[in-house]
Amino acid sequence: MIFGIGVDTVELARFARALQRAPRLRERLFTPAERERSVASLGARFAAREAAVKALGGIGSLSFLDFEVESGPAGRPEFAVTPALRAHLDAVGVDHLHLSLTHERTTATAFVIAERAAGAGVGA
């Protein structure tokens, strides 16, 4: 059952300018494993964080660092489920976050679906 859906798009030129103007932004937004990626990849990961927050209905006590994007076994992007993220997902009754990323020359987009087991409700 779908709990929430989120989508976000990042204009890569604007995102690159923000990273240049505020060098510590990489540290505040991305984990060490993500920081050295290309601007397009970072833009997609930023969009993933924004889309996840939308799908979950808010960020709660999480930080953007709790939404690390990694490559799954088949190379598909997925969120690394940290203890903080797992606790938040459990609190809102979400079992899984589905993630899709894409980027091209000028933009990066992420789509997130927050899913809960059929019949599950908040507090169930």
ZAVEX-646006 format. One record per atom (N, C-alpha, C): x, y, z. Coordinates in Angstrom, 2 decimals. Layout:
<rs>
+---------+---------+---------+
|       X |       Y |       Z |
+---------+---------+---------+
|       X |       Y |       Z |
...
+---------+---------+---------+
</rs>
This chain:
<rs>
+---------+---------+---------+
|       X |       Y |       Z |
+---------+---------+---------+
|    0.84 |   -1.16 |    0.00 |
|    0.00 |    0.00 |    0.00 |
|    0.90 |    1.25 |    0.00 |
|    0.54 |    2.22 |   -0.80 |
|    1.34 |    3.44 |   -0.90 |
|    1.02 |    4.35 |    0.28 |
|    2.05 |    4.75 |    0.99 |
|    1.94 |    5.70 |    2.09 |
|    2.10 |    7.12 |    1.57 |
|    3.06 |    7.31 |    0.64 |
|    3.30 |    8.64 |    0.09 |
|    4.16 |    8.58 |   -1.14 |
|    4.08 |    9.63 |   -1.94 |
|    4.86 |    9.76 |   -3.17 |
|    5.55 |   11.12 |   -3.15 |
|    6.79 |   11.16 |   -3.59 |
|    7.51 |   12.42 |   -3.68 |
|    8.33 |   12.48 |   -4.94 |
|    8.42 |   13.66 |   -5.52 |
|    9.23 |   13.88 |   -6.71 |
|    9.93 |   15.23 |   -6.55 |
|   11.14 |   15.33 |   -7.06 |
|   11.87 |   16.59 |   -7.03 |
|   12.80 |   16.67 |   -8.23 |
|   12.96 |   17.87 |   -8.75 |
|   13.87 |   18.12 |   -9.88 |
|   14.84 |   19.22 |   -9.50 |
|   16.10 |   19.04 |   -9.87 |
|   17.16 |   19.99 |   -9.57 |
|   17.74 |   20.52 |  -10.87 |
|   17.84 |   21.84 |  -10.97 |
|   18.52 |   22.46 |  -12.11 |
|   20.02 |   22.39 |  -11.81 |
|   20.76 |   21.65 |  -12.61 |
|   22.16 |   21.33 |  -12.30 |
|   23.08 |   22.56 |  -12.29 |
|   22.90 |   23.50 |  -13.18 |
|   23.75 |   24.70 |  -13.19 |
|   23.57 |   25.49 |  -11.89 |
|   22.35 |   25.64 |  -11.47 |
|   22.07 |   26.36 |  -10.22 |
|   22.64 |   25.60 |   -9.03 |
|   22.49 |   24.28 |   -9.03 |
|   23.02 |   23.45 |   -7.95 |
|   24.55 |   23.54 |   -7.90 |
|   25.20 |   23.53 |   -9.06 |
|   26.67 |   23.65 |   -9.12 |
|   27.11 |   24.99 |   -8.54 |
|   26.39 |   26.06 |   -8.87 |
|   26.73 |   27.38 |   -8.32 |
|   26.60 |   27.38 |   -6.79 |
|   25.56 |   26.74 |   -6.28 |
|   25.38 |   26.67 |   -4.83 |
|   26.53 |   25.92 |   -4.17 |
|   26.98 |   24.84 |   -4.79 |
|   28.12 |   24.08 |   -4.24 |
|   29.41 |   24.89 |   -4.27 |
|   29.58 |   25.72 |   -5.31 |
|   30.77 |   26.57 |   -5.40 |
|   30.74 |   27.70 |   -4.38 |
|   29.58 |   28.31 |   -4.20 |
|   29.44 |   29.43 |   -3.26 |
|   29.60 |   28.99 |   -1.81 |
|   29.15 |   27.80 |   -1.51 |
|   29.17 |   27.29 |   -0.13 |
|   29.85 |   25.93 |   -0.09 |
|   31.18 |   25.91 |   -0.04 |
|   31.92 |   24.65 |   -0.10 |
|   31.52 |   23.63 |    0.98 |
|   31.07 |   24.09 |    2.15 |
|   30.68 |   23.16 |    3.22 |
|   29.32 |   22.51 |    2.96 |
|   28.64 |   22.97 |    1.91 |
|   27.34 |   22.41 |    1.57 |
|   27.44 |   20.91 |    1.28 |
|   28.51 |   20.49 |    0.61 |
|   28.70 |   19.05 |    0.35 |
|   28.71 |   18.25 |    1.65 |
|   29.38 |   18.79 |    2.66 |
|   29.47 |   18.09 |    3.95 |
|   28.14 |   18.06 |    4.67 |
|   27.35 |   19.11 |    4.52 |
|   26.06 |   19.17 |    5.21 |
|   25.00 |   18.30 |    4.53 |
|   25.13 |   18.11 |    3.22 |
|   24.09 |   17.40 |    2.48 |
|   24.42 |   15.95 |    2.14 |
|   25.72 |   15.63 |    2.03 |
|   26.10 |   14.33 |    1.49 |
|   27.07 |   13.60 |    2.43 |
|   26.95 |   12.28 |    2.44 |
|   27.85 |   11.45 |    3.24 |
|   29.22 |   11.39 |    2.57 |
|   30.25 |   10.99 |    3.29 |
|   31.58 |   10.88 |    2.68 |
|   31.60 |   10.00 |    1.43 |
|   30.80 |    8.95 |    1.41 |
|   30.77 |    8.05 |    0.25 |
|   30.18 |    8.73 |   -0.99 |
|   29.40 |    9.79 |   -0.81 |
|   28.74 |   10.47 |   -1.92 |
|   29.48 |   11.71 |   -2.41 |
|   30.23 |   12.35 |   -1.58 |
|   30.75 |   13.71 |   -1.82 |
|   31.58 |   13.90 |   -3.08 |
|   32.28 |   12.91 |   -3.52 |
|   33.17 |   13.08 |   -4.68 |
|   32.50 |   12.78 |   -6.01 |
|   31.23 |   12.54 |   -6.01 |
|   30.50 |   12.27 |   -7.24 |
|   30.37 |   13.53 |   -8.08 |
|   29.97 |   13.35 |   -9.33 |
|   29.77 |   14.47 |  -10.25 |
|   28.61 |   15.34 |   -9.78 |
|   28.56 |   16.57 |  -10.30 |
|   27.47 |   17.47 |   -9.96 |
|   26.12 |   16.86 |  -10.36 |
|   26.05 |   16.20 |  -11.50 |
|   24.80 |   15.57 |  -11.94 |
|   24.37 |   14.49 |  -10.94 |
|   25.30 |   13.69 |  -10.49 |
|   24.99 |   12.63 |   -9.53 |
|   24.58 |   13.22 |   -8.18 |
|   25.29 |   14.26 |   -7.74 |
|   24.93 |   14.91 |   -6.48 |
|   23.57 |   15.57 |   -6.59 |
|   23.30 |   16.19 |   -7.73 |
|   21.99 |   16.80 |   -7.93 |
|   20.87 |   15.78 |   -7.84 |
|   21.08 |   14.61 |   -8.43 |
|   20.08 |   13.54 |   -8.36 |
|   19.91 |   13.07 |   -6.92 |
|   20.99 |   12.98 |   -6.17 |
|   20.92 |   12.55 |   -4.78 |
|   20.25 |   13.60 |   -3.90 |
|   20.48 |   14.87 |   -4.19 |
|   19.77 |   15.93 |   -3.46 |
|   18.28 |   15.83 |   -3.77 |
|   17.93 |   15.65 |   -5.03 |
|   16.53 |   15.49 |   -5.42 |
|   15.91 |   14.27 |   -4.71 |
|   16.70 |   13.20 |   -4.55 |
|   16.21 |   12.01 |   -3.86 |
|   15.85 |   12.32 |   -2.41 |
|   16.70 |   13.10 |   -1.75 |
|   16.43 |   13.48 |   -0.37 |
|   15.14 |   14.30 |   -0.27 |
|   15.01 |   15.28 |   -1.15 |
|   13.81 |   16.12 |   -1.16 |
|   12.56 |   15.28 |   -1.45 |
|   12.65 |   14.39 |   -2.42 |
|   11.51 |   13.54 |   -2.77 |
|   11.15 |   12.61 |   -1.61 |
|   12.15 |   12.09 |   -0.91 |
|   11.88 |   11.20 |    0.23 |
|   11.16 |   11.95 |    1.34 |
|   11.59 |   13.17 |    1.62 |
|   10.93 |   13.97 |    2.64 |
|    9.47 |   14.21 |    2.26 |
|    9.23 |   14.49 |    1.00 |
|    7.85 |   14.68 |    0.53 |
|    7.03 |   13.40 |    0.68 |
|    7.61 |   12.27 |    0.30 |
|    6.90 |   10.99 |    0.38 |
|    6.59 |   10.60 |    1.82 |
|    7.45 |   11.00 |    2.74 |
|    7.26 |   10.66 |    4.15 |
|    6.42 |   11.70 |    4.89 |
|    6.10 |   12.80 |    4.24 |
|    5.29 |   13.83 |    4.89 |
|    6.07 |   14.72 |    5.82 |
|    7.38 |   14.74 |    5.69 |
|    8.22 |   15.60 |    6.53 |
|    9.51 |   14.90 |    6.89 |
|   10.44 |   15.66 |    7.43 |
|   11.77 |   15.12 |    7.74 |
|   11.87 |   14.63 |    9.18 |
|   10.96 |   15.05 |   10.05 |
|   11.02 |   14.63 |   11.45 |
|   12.34 |   15.03 |   12.07 |
|   12.95 |   14.14 |   12.80 |
|   14.23 |   14.43 |   13.46 |
|   15.43 |   14.02 |   12.61 |
|   15.18 |   13.61 |   11.37 |
|   16.25 |   13.17 |   10.48 |
|   17.00 |   14.36 |    9.90 |
|   18.20 |   14.11 |    9.40 |
|   18.95 |   15.10 |    8.62 |
|   19.10 |   14.54 |    7.21 |
|   19.53 |   15.39 |    6.29 |
|   19.75 |   14.91 |    4.93 |
|   20.81 |   13.82 |    4.88 |
|   21.73 |   13.78 |    5.84 |
|   22.75 |   12.74 |    5.86 |
|   22.16 |   11.36 |    6.14 |
|   20.95 |   11.32 |    6.69 |
|   20.28 |   10.04 |    6.95 |
|   19.66 |    9.45 |    5.70 |
|   19.73 |   10.18 |    4.57 |
|   19.16 |    9.71 |    3.31 |
|   20.25 |    9.40 |    2.29 |
|   21.27 |    8.67 |    2.69 |
|   22.36 |    8.32 |    1.77 |
|   21.83 |    7.43 |    0.65 |
|   22.22 |    7.77 |   -0.57 |
|   21.84 |    6.97 |   -1.74 |
|   23.03 |    6.11 |   -2.13 |
|   22.79 |    4.83 |   -2.26 |
|   23.83 |    3.90 |   -2.68 |
|   23.30 |    3.05 |   -3.83 |
|   24.19 |    2.30 |   -4.44 |
|   23.79 |    1.39 |   -5.51 |
|   23.49 |    0.03 |   -4.91 |
|   22.33 |   -0.50 |   -5.25 |
|   21.94 |   -1.82 |   -4.77 |
|   22.68 |   -2.91 |   -5.52 |
|   22.38 |   -4.16 |   -5.23 |
|   23.08 |   -5.30 |   -5.84 |
|   23.06 |   -5.29 |   -7.37 |
|   21.98 |   -4.82 |   -7.96 |
|   21.88 |   -4.80 |   -9.43 |
|   22.25 |   -3.42 |   -9.99 |
|   22.83 |   -2.54 |   -9.14 |
|   23.19 |   -1.20 |   -9.59 |
|   22.07 |   -0.18 |   -9.48 |
|   20.92 |   -0.64 |   -9.03 |
|   19.76 |    0.24 |   -8.89 |
|   19.94 |    1.13 |   -7.65 |
|   19.60 |    2.43 |   -7.75 |
|   19.77 |    3.30 |   -6.58 |
|   18.78 |    2.94 |   -5.48 |
|   19.26 |    3.05 |   -4.25 |
|   18.40 |    2.80 |   -3.10 |
|   18.95 |    3.57 |   -1.91 |
|   18.10 |    3.79 |   -0.93 |
|   18.54 |    4.47 |    0.28 |
|   19.22 |    3.47 |    1.20 |
|   20.36 |    3.86 |    1.76 |
|   21.01 |    3.06 |    2.80 |
|   20.15 |    3.22 |    4.05 |
|   19.68 |    2.13 |    4.60 |
|   18.78 |    2.23 |    5.75 |
|   19.61 |    2.27 |    7.03 |
|   19.89 |    3.49 |    7.45 |
|   20.63 |    3.72 |    8.70 |
|   19.70 |    3.47 |    9.88 |
|   20.24 |    3.30 |   11.08 |
|   19.36 |    3.13 |   12.25 |
|   18.38 |    4.29 |   12.43 |
|   18.84 |    5.52 |   12.19 |
|   17.95 |    6.68 |   12.34 |
|   16.83 |    6.64 |   11.31 |
|   17.16 |    6.31 |   10.06 |
|   16.13 |    6.23 |    9.02 |
|   15.16 |    5.09 |    9.33 |
|   15.68 |    3.94 |    9.75 |
|   14.81 |    2.80 |   10.08 |
|   13.85 |    3.17 |   11.20 |
|   14.33 |    3.86 |   12.23 |
|   13.48 |    4.26 |   13.35 |
|   12.37 |    5.20 |   12.87 |
|   12.72 |    6.13 |   11.98 |
|   11.71 |    7.06 |   11.46 |
|   10.69 |    6.31 |   10.60 |
|   11.16 |    5.43 |    9.74 |
|   10.24 |    4.65 |    8.91 |
|    9.29 |    3.83 |    9.78 |
|    9.83 |    3.20 |   10.81 |
|    8.99 |    2.41 |   11.71 |
|    7.96 |    3.30 |   12.42 |
|    8.37 |    4.50 |   12.81 |
|    7.47 |    5.41 |   13.53 |
|    6.29 |    5.85 |   12.67 |
|    6.52 |    5.99 |   11.37 |
|    5.42 |    6.42 |   10.48 |
|    4.76 |    5.24 |    9.77 |
|    5.25 |    4.03 |   10.02 |
|    4.63 |    2.83 |    9.46 |
|    5.02 |    2.52 |    8.03 |
|    6.22 |    2.95 |    7.63 |
|    6.69 |    2.70 |    6.25 |
|    7.67 |    1.53 |    6.27 |
|    7.43 |    0.58 |    5.37 |
|    8.29 |   -0.60 |    5.28 |
|    9.45 |   -0.43 |    4.31 |
|    9.21 |    0.34 |    3.23 |
|   10.22 |    0.43 |    2.18 |
|   10.11 |    1.74 |    1.42 |
|   11.25 |    2.28 |    1.02 |
|   11.29 |    3.44 |    0.13 |
|   11.79 |    2.98 |   -1.23 |
|   11.00 |    3.19 |   -2.26 |
|   11.41 |    2.88 |   -3.63 |
|   11.95 |    4.16 |   -4.24 |
|   13.08 |    4.06 |   -4.95 |
|   13.75 |    5.25 |   -5.47 |
|   14.10 |    5.07 |   -6.94 |
|   13.83 |    6.11 |   -7.71 |
|   14.26 |    6.16 |   -9.11 |
|   14.93 |    7.51 |   -9.34 |
|   16.09 |    7.49 |   -9.99 |
|   16.85 |    8.70 |  -10.30 |
|   17.09 |    8.80 |  -11.79 |
|   17.17 |   10.03 |  -12.27 |
|   17.59 |   10.26 |  -13.65 |
|   18.25 |   11.63 |  -13.72 |
|   19.22 |   11.75 |  -14.60 |
|   19.79 |   13.07 |  -14.86 |
|   20.22 |   13.16 |  -16.30 |
|   20.15 |   14.36 |  -16.80 |
|   20.59 |   14.64 |  -18.16 |
|   21.46 |   15.88 |  -18.11 |
|   21.63 |   16.52 |  -19.21 |
|   22.56 |   17.66 |  -19.29 |
|   22.22 |   18.80 |  -18.34 |
|   20.94 |   19.14 |  -18.17 |
|   20.57 |   20.32 |  -17.41 |
|   19.82 |   20.06 |  -16.10 |
|   19.26 |   18.88 |  -15.95 |
|   18.45 |   18.61 |  -14.76 |
|   18.67 |   17.20 |  -14.21 |
|   18.31 |   17.06 |  -12.95 |
|   18.29 |   15.75 |  -12.29 |
|   16.95 |   15.62 |  -11.59 |
|   16.37 |   14.43 |  -11.64 |
|   15.05 |   14.20 |  -11.04 |
|   15.07 |   12.91 |  -10.24 |
|   14.34 |   12.93 |   -9.14 |
|   14.18 |   11.73 |   -8.32 |
|   12.70 |   11.53 |   -8.01 |
|   12.33 |   10.28 |   -7.93 |
|   10.96 |    9.88 |   -7.62 |
|   11.03 |    8.86 |   -6.49 |
|   10.25 |    9.06 |   -5.44 |
|   10.26 |    8.16 |   -4.28 |
|    8.83 |    7.74 |   -3.96 |
|    8.67 |    6.45 |   -3.72 |
|    7.41 |    5.92 |   -3.22 |
|    7.68 |    5.30 |   -1.86 |
|    6.94 |    5.76 |   -0.85 |
|    7.00 |    5.18 |    0.49 |
|    5.89 |    4.15 |    0.58 |
|    6.27 |    2.92 |    0.93 |
|    5.32 |    1.80 |    0.93 |
|    5.19 |    1.20 |    2.32 |
|    3.97 |    0.82 |    2.65 |
|    3.73 |    0.08 |    3.90 |
|    2.99 |   -1.20 |    3.55 |
|    3.09 |   -2.17 |    4.42 |
|    2.42 |   -3.46 |    4.18 |
|    0.91 |   -3.23 |    4.08 |
|    0.28 |   -3.99 |    3.23 |
|   -1.17 |   -3.88 |    3.05 |
|   -1.87 |   -4.08 |    4.38 |
|   -2.82 |   -3.21 |    4.66 |
|   -3.59 |   -3.32 |    5.90 |
|   -2.93 |   -2.66 |    7.09 |
|   -1.68 |   -2.24 |    6.94 |
|   -0.99 |   -1.59 |    8.05 |
|   -1.44 |   -0.13 |    8.14 |
|   -1.56 |    0.35 |    9.32 |
|   -1.90 |    1.76 |    9.53 |
|   -0.94 |    2.37 |   10.52 |
|   -1.00 |    3.66 |   10.68 |
|   -0.14 |    4.31 |   11.65 |
|   -0.52 |    3.77 |   13.03 |
|    0.50 |    3.35 |   13.75 |
|    0.27 |    2.77 |   15.07 |
|   -0.18 |    1.32 |   15.04 |
|   -0.27 |    0.72 |   13.84 |
|   -0.73 |   -0.66 |   13.75 |
|    0.38 |   -1.62 |   14.10 |
+---------+---------+---------+
</rs>
